[in-house]
Amino acid sequence: MKVPKRPIYAVTKWLRRQPPKMKLFLATLLAFVALLFLRMVVHDRDNLFVAAELVHALGISL
């Protein structure tokens, strides 16, 4: 087997070969970890709202 040049290519290749149930599990796990990370990092929800609106406006303008 040929070794990919970058580790991200190896990860994406591995992920593509996984069955749909495994992909669903990994996506659910990633979403749960992201929510936990936000819960630990964000202390003032108003700042999170302002940041979300800023990113949304930036996305629309692009």
PDB file of N, CA, C and O in Angstrom:
ATOM      1  N   MET A   1       0.845  -1.185   0.000  1.00  0.00           N
ATOM      2  CA  MET A   1       0.000   0.000   0.000  1.00  0.00           C
ATOM      3  C   MET A   1       0.885   1.241   0.000  1.00  0.00           C
ATOM      4  O   MET A   1       1.860   1.321   0.747  1.00  0.00           O
ATOM      5  N   LYS A   2       0.541   2.187  -0.830  1.00  0.00           N
ATOM      6  CA  LYS A   2       1.307   3.423  -0.949  1.00  0.00           C
ATOM      7  C   LYS A   2       0.958   4.366   0.201  1.00  0.00           C
ATOM      8  O   LYS A   2      -0.212   4.537   0.543  1.00  0.00           O
ATOM      9  N   VAL A   3       1.981   4.972   0.790  1.00  0.00           N
ATOM     10  CA  VAL A   3       1.782   5.886   1.910  1.00  0.00           C
ATOM     11  C   VAL A   3       1.445   7.275   1.368  1.00  0.00           C
ATOM     12  O   VAL A   3       2.186   7.805   0.540  1.00  0.00           O
ATOM     13  N   PRO A   4       0.326   7.879   1.826  1.00  0.00           N
ATOM     14  CA  PRO A   4      -0.015   9.235   1.372  1.00  0.00           C
ATOM     15  C   PRO A   4       1.023  10.257   1.832  1.00  0.00           C
ATOM     16  O   PRO A   4       1.739  10.037   2.810  1.00  0.00           O
ATOM     17  N   LYS A   5       1.093  11.370   1.117  1.00  0.00           N
ATOM     18  CA  LYS A   5       2.077  12.395   1.440  1.00  0.00           C
ATOM     19  C   LYS A   5       1.755  13.120   2.740  1.00  0.00           C
ATOM     20  O   LYS A   5       2.662  13.465   3.498  1.00  0.00           O
ATOM     21  N   ARG A   6       0.486  13.353   3.001  1.00  0.00           N
ATOM     22  CA  ARG A   6       0.098  14.101   4.198  1.00  0.00           C
ATOM     23  C   ARG A   6      -0.820  13.255   5.069  1.00  0.00           C
ATOM     24  O   ARG A   6      -1.590  12.439   4.562  1.00  0.00           O
ATOM     25  N   PRO A   7      -0.734  13.455   6.387  1.00  0.00           N
ATOM     26  CA  PRO A   7      -1.583  12.670   7.291  1.00  0.00           C
ATOM     27  C   PRO A   7      -3.080  12.890   7.071  1.00  0.00           C
ATOM     28  O   PRO A   7      -3.876  11.974   7.278  1.00  0.00           O
ATOM     29  N   ILE A   8      -3.467  14.097   6.654  1.00  0.00           N
ATOM     30  CA  ILE A   8      -4.893  14.357   6.451  1.00  0.00           C
ATOM     31  C   ILE A   8      -5.442  13.501   5.323  1.00  0.00           C
ATOM     32  O   ILE A   8      -6.609  13.110   5.353  1.00  0.00           O
ATOM     33  N   TYR A   9      -4.611  13.204   4.322  1.00  0.00           N
ATOM     34  CA  TYR A   9      -5.049  12.333   3.234  1.00  0.00           C
ATOM     35  C   TYR A   9      -5.277  10.914   3.740  1.00  0.00           C
ATOM     36  O   TYR A   9      -6.212  10.236   3.312  1.00  0.00           O
ATOM     37  N   ALA A  10      -4.422  10.473   4.645  1.00  0.00           N
ATOM     38  CA  ALA A  10      -4.586   9.137   5.218  1.00  0.00           C
ATOM     39  C   ALA A  10      -5.875   9.051   6.033  1.00  0.00           C
ATOM     40  O   ALA A  10      -6.581   8.044   5.986  1.00  0.00           O
ATOM     41  N   VAL A  11      -6.175  10.113   6.776  1.00  0.00           N
ATOM     42  CA  VAL A  11      -7.397  10.123   7.591  1.00  0.00           C
ATOM     43  C   VAL A  11      -8.633  10.139   6.699  1.00  0.00           C
ATOM     44  O   VAL A  11      -9.582   9.396   6.947  1.00  0.00           O
ATOM     45  N   THR A  12      -8.633  10.980   5.660  1.00  0.00           N
ATOM     46  CA  THR A  12      -9.801  11.034   4.778  1.00  0.00           C
ATOM     47  C   THR A  12      -9.975   9.728   4.011  1.00  0.00           C
ATOM     48  O   THR A  12     -11.102   9.291   3.776  1.00  0.00           O
ATOM     49  N   LYS A  13      -8.881   9.112   3.625  1.00  0.00           N
ATOM     50  CA  LYS A  13      -8.966   7.822   2.937  1.00  0.00           C
ATOM     51  C   LYS A  13      -9.543   6.765   3.875  1.00  0.00           C
ATOM     52  O   LYS A  13     -10.379   5.957   3.471  1.00  0.00           O
ATOM     53  N   TRP A  14      -9.091   6.775   5.130  1.00  0.00           N
ATOM     54  CA  TRP A  14      -9.618   5.827   6.114  1.00  0.00           C
ATOM     55  C   TRP A  14     -11.104   6.075   6.354  1.00  0.00           C
ATOM     56  O   TRP A  14     -11.889   5.132   6.453  1.00  0.00           O
ATOM     57  N   LEU A  15     -11.484   7.352   6.447  1.00  0.00           N
ATOM     58  CA  LEU A  15     -12.881   7.690   6.711  1.00  0.00           C
ATOM     59  C   LEU A  15     -13.788   7.279   5.552  1.00  0.00           C
ATOM     60  O   LEU A  15     -14.910   6.827   5.778  1.00  0.00           O
ATOM     61  N   ARG A  16     -13.321   7.428   4.335  1.00  0.00           N
ATOM     62  CA  ARG A  16     -14.122   7.040   3.165  1.00  0.00           C
ATOM     63  C   ARG A  16     -14.376   5.540   3.128  1.00  0.00           C
ATOM     64  O   ARG A  16     -15.408   5.098   2.621  1.00  0.00           O
ATOM     65  N   ARG A  17     -13.448   4.757   3.657  1.00  0.00           N
ATOM     66  CA  ARG A  17     -13.601   3.302   3.633  1.00  0.00           C
ATOM     67  C   ARG A  17     -14.490   2.771   4.748  1.00  0.00           C
ATOM     68  O   ARG A  17     -14.818   1.585   4.762  1.00  0.00           O
ATOM     69  N   GLN A  18     -14.883   3.623   5.677  1.00  0.00           N
ATOM     70  CA  GLN A  18     -15.713   3.180   6.801  1.00  0.00           C
ATOM     71  C   GLN A  18     -17.171   3.023   6.368  1.00  0.00           C
ATOM     72  O   GLN A  18     -17.642   3.726   5.473  1.00  0.00           O
ATOM     73  N   PRO A  19     -17.878   2.095   7.013  1.00  0.00           N
ATOM     74  CA  PRO A  19     -19.311   1.931   6.697  1.00  0.00           C
ATOM     75  C   PRO A  19     -20.125   3.138   7.179  1.00  0.00           C
ATOM     76  O   PRO A  19     -19.674   3.886   8.047  1.00  0.00           O
ATOM     77  N   PRO A  20     -21.317   3.324   6.617  1.00  0.00           N
ATOM     78  CA  PRO A  20     -22.138   4.489   6.992  1.00  0.00           C
ATOM     79  C   PRO A  20     -22.445   4.574   8.485  1.00  0.00           C
ATOM     80  O   PRO A  20     -22.502   5.675   9.033  1.00  0.00           O
ATOM     81  N   LYS A  21     -22.644   3.446   9.150  1.00  0.00           N
ATOM     82  CA  LYS A  21     -22.934   3.479  10.589  1.00  0.00           C
ATOM     83  C   LYS A  21     -21.754   4.044  11.377  1.00  0.00           C
ATOM     84  O   LYS A  21     -21.946   4.784  12.342  1.00  0.00           O
ATOM     85  N   MET A  22     -20.547   3.699  10.971  1.00  0.00           N
ATOM     86  CA  MET A  22     -19.354   4.214  11.647  1.00  0.00           C
ATOM     87  C   MET A  22     -19.209   5.712  11.394  1.00  0.00           C
ATOM     88  O   MET A  22     -18.845   6.461  12.300  1.00  0.00           O
ATOM     89  N   LYS A  23     -19.492   6.152  10.170  1.00  0.00           N
ATOM     90  CA  LYS A  23     -19.430   7.581   9.855  1.00  0.00           C
ATOM     91  C   LYS A  23     -20.450   8.359  10.677  1.00  0.00           C
ATOM     92  O   LYS A  23     -20.160   9.454  11.161  1.00  0.00           O
ATOM     93  N   LEU A  24     -21.644   7.793  10.835  1.00  0.00           N
ATOM     94  CA  LEU A  24     -22.678   8.438  11.639  1.00  0.00           C
ATOM     95  C   LEU A  24     -22.248   8.527  13.097  1.00  0.00           C
ATOM     96  O   LEU A  24     -22.441   9.558  13.742  1.00  0.00           O
ATOM     97  N   PHE A  25     -21.670   7.454  13.616  1.00  0.00           N
ATOM     98  CA  PHE A  25     -21.179   7.455  14.995  1.00  0.00           C
ATOM     99  C   PHE A  25     -20.093   8.505  15.190  1.00  0.00           C
ATOM    100  O   PHE A  25     -20.114   9.238  16.179  1.00  0.00           O
ATOM    101  N   LEU A  26     -19.150   8.587  14.265  1.00  0.00           N
ATOM    102  CA  LEU A  26     -18.065   9.562  14.375  1.00  0.00           C
ATOM    103  C   LEU A  26     -18.590  10.995  14.274  1.00  0.00           C
ATOM    104  O   LEU A  26     -18.103  11.880  14.978  1.00  0.00           O
ATOM    105  N   ALA A  27     -19.569  11.232  13.413  1.00  0.00           N
ATOM    106  CA  ALA A  27     -20.154  12.574  13.295  1.00  0.00           C
ATOM    107  C   ALA A  27     -20.882  12.956  14.575  1.00  0.00           C
ATOM    108  O   ALA A  27     -20.788  14.097  15.027  1.00  0.00           O
ATOM    109  N   THR A  28     -21.611  12.006  15.164  1.00  0.00           N
ATOM    110  CA  THR A  28     -22.316  12.264  16.419  1.00  0.00           C
ATOM    111  C   THR A  28     -21.327  12.543  17.541  1.00  0.00           C
ATOM    112  O   THR A  28     -21.528  13.457  18.342  1.00  0.00           O
ATOM    113  N   LEU A  29     -20.274  11.765  17.594  1.00  0.00           N
ATOM    114  CA  LEU A  29     -19.243  11.961  18.614  1.00  0.00           C
ATOM    115  C   LEU A  29     -18.567  13.319  18.454  1.00  0.00           C
ATOM    116  O   LEU A  29     -18.316  14.006  19.445  1.00  0.00           O
ATOM    117  N   LEU A  30     -18.273  13.708  17.228  1.00  0.00           N
ATOM    118  CA  LEU A  30     -17.648  15.003  16.970  1.00  0.00           C
ATOM    119  C   LEU A  30     -18.564  16.153  17.379  1.00  0.00           C
ATOM    120  O   LEU A  30     -18.104  17.138  17.956  1.00  0.00           O
ATOM    121  N   ALA A  31     -19.858  16.031  17.084  1.00  0.00           N
ATOM    122  CA  ALA A  31     -20.814  17.070  17.483  1.00  0.00           C
ATOM    123  C   ALA A  31     -20.903  17.170  19.001  1.00  0.00           C
ATOM    124  O   ALA A  31     -20.962  18.272  19.546  1.00  0.00           O
ATOM    125  N   PHE A  32     -20.914  16.039  19.682  1.00  0.00           N
ATOM    126  CA  PHE A  32     -20.976  16.028  21.141  1.00  0.00           C
ATOM    127  C   PHE A  32     -19.731  16.672  21.752  1.00  0.00           C
ATOM    128  O   PHE A  32     -19.834  17.446  22.704  1.00  0.00           O
ATOM    129  N   VAL A  33     -18.566  16.354  21.209  1.00  0.00           N
ATOM    130  CA  VAL A  33     -17.315  16.942  21.703  1.00  0.00           C
ATOM    131  C   VAL A  33     -17.299  18.446  21.442  1.00  0.00           C
ATOM    132  O   VAL A  33     -16.823  19.211  22.280  1.00  0.00           O
ATOM    133  N   ALA A  34     -17.814  18.879  20.290  1.00  0.00           N
ATOM    134  CA  ALA A  34     -17.870  20.315  19.987  1.00  0.00           C
ATOM    135  C   ALA A  34     -18.779  21.047  20.967  1.00  0.00           C
ATOM    136  O   ALA A  34     -18.453  22.146  21.417  1.00  0.00           O
ATOM    137  N   LEU A  35     -19.921  20.441  21.298  1.00  0.00           N
ATOM    138  CA  LEU A  35     -20.822  21.060  22.270  1.00  0.00           C
ATOM    139  C   LEU A  35     -20.194  21.125  23.658  1.00  0.00           C
ATOM    140  O   LEU A  35     -20.344  22.122  24.363  1.00  0.00           O
ATOM    141  N   LEU A  36     -19.497  20.073  24.047  1.00  0.00           N
ATOM    142  CA  LEU A  36     -18.805  20.091  25.339  1.00  0.00           C
ATOM    143  C   LEU A  36     -17.720  21.162  25.368  1.00  0.00           C
ATOM    144  O   LEU A  36     -17.540  21.847  26.376  1.00  0.00           O
ATOM    145  N   PHE A  37     -17.001  21.303  24.262  1.00  0.00           N
ATOM    146  CA  PHE A  37     -15.958  22.319  24.178  1.00  0.00           C
ATOM    147  C   PHE A  37     -16.558  23.717  24.325  1.00  0.00           C
ATOM    148  O   PHE A  37     -16.029  24.551  25.059  1.00  0.00           O
ATOM    149  N   LEU A  38     -17.665  23.968  23.623  1.00  0.00           N
ATOM    150  CA  LEU A  38     -18.323  25.273  23.746  1.00  0.00           C
ATOM    151  C   LEU A  38     -18.819  25.510  25.163  1.00  0.00           C
ATOM    152  O   LEU A  38     -18.725  26.623  25.679  1.00  0.00           O
ATOM    153  N   ARG A  39     -19.340  24.481  25.785  1.00  0.00           N
ATOM    154  CA  ARG A  39     -19.854  24.604  27.155  1.00  0.00           C
ATOM    155  C   ARG A  39     -18.729  24.983  28.123  1.00  0.00           C
ATOM    156  O   ARG A  39     -18.942  25.761  29.052  1.00  0.00           O
ATOM    157  N   MET A  40     -17.530  24.429  27.901  1.00  0.00           N
ATOM    158  CA  MET A  40     -16.405  24.706  28.790  1.00  0.00           C
ATOM    159  C   MET A  40     -15.783  26.069  28.510  1.00  0.00           C
ATOM    160  O   MET A  40     -15.316  26.732  29.436  1.00  0.00           O
ATOM    161  N   VAL A  41     -15.768  26.495  27.261  1.00  0.00           N
ATOM    162  CA  VAL A  41     -15.051  27.712  26.880  1.00  0.00           C
ATOM    163  C   VAL A  41     -15.902  28.965  27.055  1.00  0.00           C
ATOM    164  O   VAL A  41     -15.407  29.986  27.533  1.00  0.00           O
ATOM    165  N   VAL A  42     -17.167  28.899  26.677  1.00  0.00           N
ATOM    166  CA  VAL A  42     -18.023  30.087  26.674  1.00  0.00           C
ATOM    167  C   VAL A  42     -18.608  30.300  28.061  1.00  0.00           C
ATOM    168  O   VAL A  42     -19.333  29.453  28.583  1.00  0.00           O
ATOM    169  N   HIS A  43     -18.281  31.445  28.647  1.00  0.00           N
ATOM    170  CA  HIS A  43     -18.808  31.777  29.966  1.00  0.00           C
ATOM    171  C   HIS A  43     -19.959  32.773  29.865  1.00  0.00           C
ATOM    172  O   HIS A  43     -20.882  32.747  30.680  1.00  0.00           O
ATOM    173  N   ASP A  44     -19.903  33.642  28.873  1.00  0.00           N
ATOM    174  CA  ASP A  44     -20.960  34.631  28.670  1.00  0.00           C
ATOM    175  C   ASP A  44     -21.629  34.339  27.328  1.00  0.00           C
ATOM    176  O   ASP A  44     -21.003  34.475  26.277  1.00  0.00           O
ATOM    177  N   ARG A  45     -22.875  33.947  27.365  1.00  0.00           N
ATOM    178  CA  ARG A  45     -23.570  33.549  26.140  1.00  0.00           C
ATOM    179  C   ARG A  45     -23.806  34.720  25.199  1.00  0.00           C
ATOM    180  O   ARG A  45     -23.989  34.522  23.998  1.00  0.00           O
ATOM    181  N   ASP A  46     -23.803  35.926  25.725  1.00  0.00           N
ATOM    182  CA  ASP A  46     -23.977  37.096  24.860  1.00  0.00           C
ATOM    183  C   ASP A  46     -22.811  37.218  23.884  1.00  0.00           C
ATOM    184  O   ASP A  46     -23.003  37.559  22.717  1.00  0.00           O
ATOM    185  N   ASN A  47     -21.599  36.938  24.371  1.00  0.00           N
ATOM    186  CA  ASN A  47     -20.429  36.989  23.496  1.00  0.00           C
ATOM    187  C   ASN A  47     -20.513  35.922  22.409  1.00  0.00           C
ATOM    188  O   ASN A  47     -20.120  36.163  21.267  1.00  0.00           O
ATOM    189  N   LEU A  48     -21.020  34.755  22.760  1.00  0.00           N
ATOM    190  CA  LEU A  48     -21.188  33.692  21.770  1.00  0.00           C
ATOM    191  C   LEU A  48     -22.185  34.122  20.697  1.00  0.00           C
ATOM    192  O   LEU A  48     -21.972  33.869  19.512  1.00  0.00           O
ATOM    193  N   PHE A  49     -23.266  34.768  21.109  1.00  0.00           N
ATOM    194  CA  PHE A  49     -24.270  35.243  20.156  1.00  0.00           C
ATOM    195  C   PHE A  49     -23.666  36.276  19.208  1.00  0.00           C
ATOM    196  O   PHE A  49     -23.896  36.216  18.000  1.00  0.00           O
ATOM    197  N   VAL A  50     -22.905  37.208  19.738  1.00  0.00           N
ATOM    198  CA  VAL A  50     -22.280  38.243  18.903  1.00  0.00           C
ATOM    199  C   VAL A  50     -21.293  37.605  17.931  1.00  0.00           C
ATOM    200  O   VAL A  50     -21.246  37.984  16.761  1.00  0.00           O
ATOM    201  N   ALA A  51     -20.512  36.649  18.397  1.00  0.00           N
ATOM    202  CA  ALA A  51     -19.551  35.970  17.523  1.00  0.00           C
ATOM    203  C   ALA A  51     -20.268  35.189  16.423  1.00  0.00           C
ATOM    204  O   ALA A  51     -19.822  35.187  15.276  1.00  0.00           O
ATOM    205  N   ALA A  52     -21.369  34.530  16.763  1.00  0.00           N
ATOM    206  CA  ALA A  52     -22.128  33.778  15.766  1.00  0.00           C
ATOM    207  C   ALA A  52     -22.718  34.708  14.715  1.00  0.00           C
ATOM    208  O   ALA A  52     -22.701  34.391  13.526  1.00  0.00           O
ATOM    209  N   GLU A  53     -23.233  35.842  15.142  1.00  0.00           N
ATOM    210  CA  GLU A  53     -23.784  36.807  14.190  1.00  0.00           C
ATOM    211  C   GLU A  53     -22.686  37.374  13.288  1.00  0.00           C
ATOM    212  O   GLU A  53     -22.910  37.592  12.097  1.00  0.00           O
ATOM    213  N   LEU A  54     -21.518  37.608  13.847  1.00  0.00           N
ATOM    214  CA  LEU A  54     -20.397  38.119  13.058  1.00  0.00           C
ATOM    215  C   LEU A  54     -19.972  37.109  11.993  1.00  0.00           C
ATOM    216  O   LEU A  54     -19.758  37.476  10.838  1.00  0.00           O
ATOM    217  N   VAL A  55     -19.852  35.851  12.376  1.00  0.00           N
ATOM    218  CA  VAL A  55     -19.472  34.811  11.418  1.00  0.00           C
ATOM    219  C   VAL A  55     -20.555  34.652  10.356  1.00  0.00           C
ATOM    220  O   VAL A  55     -20.245  34.460   9.180  1.00  0.00           O
ATOM    221  N   HIS A  56     -21.801  34.729  10.755  1.00  0.00           N
ATOM    222  CA  HIS A  56     -22.906  34.623   9.807  1.00  0.00           C
ATOM    223  C   HIS A  56     -22.869  35.767   8.800  1.00  0.00           C
ATOM    224  O   HIS A  56     -23.022  35.539   7.600  1.00  0.00           O
ATOM    225  N   ALA A  57     -22.669  36.981   9.270  1.00  0.00           N
ATOM    226  CA  ALA A  57     -22.592  38.137   8.376  1.00  0.00           C
ATOM    227  C   ALA A  57     -21.387  38.029   7.448  1.00  0.00           C
ATOM    228  O   ALA A  57     -21.473  38.382   6.271  1.00  0.00           O
ATOM    229  N   LEU A  58     -20.285  37.550   7.964  1.00  0.00           N
ATOM    230  CA  LEU A  58     -19.090  37.371   7.142  1.00  0.00           C
ATOM    231  C   LEU A  58     -19.341  36.332   6.056  1.00  0.00           C
ATOM    232  O   LEU A  58     -18.917  36.510   4.914  1.00  0.00           O
ATOM    233  N   GLY A  59     -20.028  35.249   6.407  1.00  0.00           N
ATOM    234  CA  GLY A  59     -20.345  34.217   5.429  1.00  0.00           C
ATOM    235  C   GLY A  59     -21.272  34.712   4.339  1.00  0.00           C
ATOM    236  O   GLY A  59     -21.123  34.335   3.177  1.00  0.00           O
ATOM    237  N   ILE A  60     -22.223  35.548   4.700  1.00  0.00           N
ATOM    238  CA  ILE A  60     -23.143  36.104   3.702  1.00  0.00           C
ATOM    239  C   ILE A  60     -22.406  37.056   2.768  1.00  0.00           C
ATOM    240  O   ILE A  60     -22.673  37.083   1.567  1.00  0.00           O
ATOM    241  N   SER A  61     -21.483  37.834   3.315  1.00  0.00           N
ATOM    242  CA  SER A  61     -20.778  38.819   2.495  1.00  0.00           C
ATOM    243  C   SER A  61     -19.797  38.171   1.521  1.00  0.00           C
ATOM    244  O   SER A  61     -19.440  38.778   0.511  1.00  0.00           O
ATOM    245  N   LEU A  62     -19.368  36.976   1.804  1.00  0.00           N
ATOM    246  CA  LEU A  62     -18.452  36.299   0.883  1.00  0.00           C
ATOM    247  C   LEU A  62     -19.266  35.661  -0.193  1.00  0.00           C
ATOM    248  O   LEU A  62     -18.713  35.028  -1.092  1.00  0.00           O
TER     249      LEU A  62
END
